């Protein structure tokens, strides 16, 4: 059983554990690897960096176990996870994005009861601000305990 917070944390930890990706990203002003679980509001954007956030969550309650027997009740969840890659130029963005895809494809999330879909990638750019971004979107399916 897992929760959305666990999924985002696991994806963040998986990305931070890859030495090649860490080498490409470097360190932020505080000396940490710039892979963040949610966008930092009110702070300057560190380049290059990666943010992991949910865009959409839907839960469906299972109809078979109503939990009146003292058992647990489970819900099937679908979340759209967005991993934003922020960079100074398109080449850096593309290199980071390709490495993130490799890391996530090689990772095994089955122990957490999580299945990820192949990614959809959207290229976004703000050339006047010299910010280049890829939004990598993954559908995540997982089971959660919804007993009350």
C-alpha positions as CSV (number, residue, x, y, z in Angstrom):
1,X,0.0,0.0,0.0
2,X,1.2,3.4,-0.8
3,X,0.1,7.1,-1.0
4,X,0.7,9.8,-3.5
5,X,3.3,11.4,-1.2
6,X,5.2,8.1,-1.1
7,X,5.2,7.9,-4.9
8,X,6.6,11.4,-5.3
9,X,9.2,10.7,-2.6
10,X,10.2,7.4,-4.3
11,X,10.6,9.0,-7.7
12,X,12.6,11.9,-6.2
13,X,14.9,9.4,-4.4
14,X,15.3,7.3,-7.5
15,X,16.4,10.4,-9.5
16,X,18.8,11.6,-6.8
17,X,20.3,8.1,-6.5
18,X,21.6,8.2,-10.1
19,X,25.2,9.4,-10.2
20,X,25.1,10.4,-13.9
21,X,22.0,12.5,-13.4
22,X,23.5,14.1,-10.2
23,X,26.6,14.9,-12.2
24,X,24.6,16.6,-14.9
25,X,22.6,18.6,-12.4
26,X,25.4,19.7,-10.1
27,X,24.4,21.3,-6.8
28,X,22.1,24.2,-5.9
29,X,22.9,27.2,-3.7
30,X,22.5,25.1,-0.5
31,X,24.8,22.3,-1.8
32,X,21.9,19.8,-2.5
33,X,21.1,18.0,-5.7
34,X,18.4,20.1,-7.4
35,X,15.6,17.5,-7.6
36,X,12.6,18.8,-5.7
37,X,9.4,17.1,-4.8
38,X,7.2,20.1,-5.5
39,X,8.0,23.4,-7.2
40,X,9.4,25.9,-4.7
41,X,7.0,28.8,-4.4
42,X,8.4,32.2,-3.9
43,X,12.0,31.1,-4.6
44,X,14.1,31.7,-7.6
45,X,14.3,28.8,-10.0
46,X,17.7,27.1,-9.9
47,X,19.0,26.0,-13.3
48,X,19.3,23.2,-14.1
49,X,16.8,21.5,-11.8
50,X,14.0,18.9,-11.7
51,X,10.6,19.1,-10.0
52,X,8.2,16.3,-9.3
53,X,4.6,17.0,-8.8
54,X,1.1,15.6,-9.3
55,X,-1.2,17.1,-11.9
56,X,-4.3,14.9,-11.4
57,X,-5.4,12.2,-8.9
58,X,-8.4,9.9,-9.1
59,X,-9.4,7.2,-6.6
60,X,-11.9,4.4,-7.1
61,X,-13.2,2.5,-4.1
62,X,-13.4,-1.2,-4.4
63,X,-16.9,-2.5,-4.1
64,X,-16.1,-6.0,-2.9
65,X,-14.8,-5.3,0.6
66,X,-16.9,-2.8,2.6
67,X,-14.6,-3.2,5.7
68,X,-17.5,-4.1,8.0
69,X,-15.8,-7.4,8.7
70,X,-12.8,-5.6,10.2
71,X,-10.7,-6.1,7.0
72,X,-9.1,-3.4,5.1
73,X,-10.6,-1.6,2.2
74,X,-8.5,-0.7,-0.8
75,X,-8.8,2.0,-3.5
76,X,-7.4,1.9,-6.9
77,X,-5.7,5.2,-7.7
78,X,-4.6,6.9,-10.8
79,X,-2.3,9.9,-10.7
80,X,-0.7,12.0,-13.4
81,X,2.8,12.7,-12.3
82,X,4.7,15.5,-14.0
83,X,8.5,15.8,-13.9
84,X,9.6,19.2,-15.1
85,X,13.2,19.5,-16.4
86,X,14.4,23.1,-16.2
87,X,17.6,24.1,-18.0
88,X,19.5,27.1,-19.5
89,X,19.6,25.8,-23.1
90,X,17.8,23.2,-25.2
91,X,20.8,20.8,-25.4
92,X,21.1,20.7,-21.6
93,X,17.3,20.1,-21.2
94,X,17.3,17.3,-23.8
95,X,20.3,15.6,-22.1
96,X,18.7,15.7,-18.6
97,X,15.3,14.6,-20.0
98,X,16.8,11.6,-21.8
99,X,18.7,10.5,-18.6
100,X,15.6,10.9,-16.4
101,X,13.7,8.6,-18.8
102,X,16.5,6.0,-18.7
103,X,16.5,6.1,-14.9
104,X,12.7,5.7,-14.6
105,X,12.6,2.9,-17.1
106,X,15.3,1.0,-15.3
107,X,13.7,1.5,-11.8
108,X,11.5,-1.2,-10.4
109,X,8.5,0.2,-8.4
110,X,6.6,-3.1,-8.1
111,X,7.5,-3.5,-4.5
112,X,5.6,-0.3,-3.7
113,X,2.6,-1.6,-5.7
114,X,3.1,1.1,-8.3
115,X,2.9,0.9,-12.1
116,X,4.1,3.7,-14.3
117,X,3.1,4.3,-18.0
118,X,5.6,5.3,-20.7
119,X,6.2,9.0,-20.6
120,X,4.6,11.8,-22.7
121,X,7.0,14.7,-23.2
122,X,6.1,18.3,-23.9
123,X,8.8,20.8,-24.8
124,X,8.2,24.3,-23.4
125,X,10.5,27.3,-23.7
126,X,10.8,30.9,-22.5
127,X,13.7,32.1,-24.7
128,X,13.3,35.7,-23.4
129,X,14.0,34.4,-19.9
130,X,16.6,31.8,-21.1
131,X,14.5,29.0,-19.5
132,X,14.0,25.8,-21.3
133,X,11.7,23.1,-20.0
134,X,10.5,19.6,-20.7
135,X,7.4,18.4,-19.0
136,X,7.6,14.6,-18.6
137,X,4.1,13.2,-17.7
138,X,3.6,9.6,-16.4
139,X,0.4,7.9,-15.5
140,X,0.9,6.1,-12.1
141,X,-1.5,3.4,-11.0
142,X,-1.3,2.3,-7.3
143,X,-3.4,0.7,-4.6
144,X,-4.0,2.5,-1.3
145,X,-5.6,1.5,2.0
146,X,-8.8,3.6,2.3
147,X,-10.1,2.0,5.5
148,X,-11.7,4.5,7.9
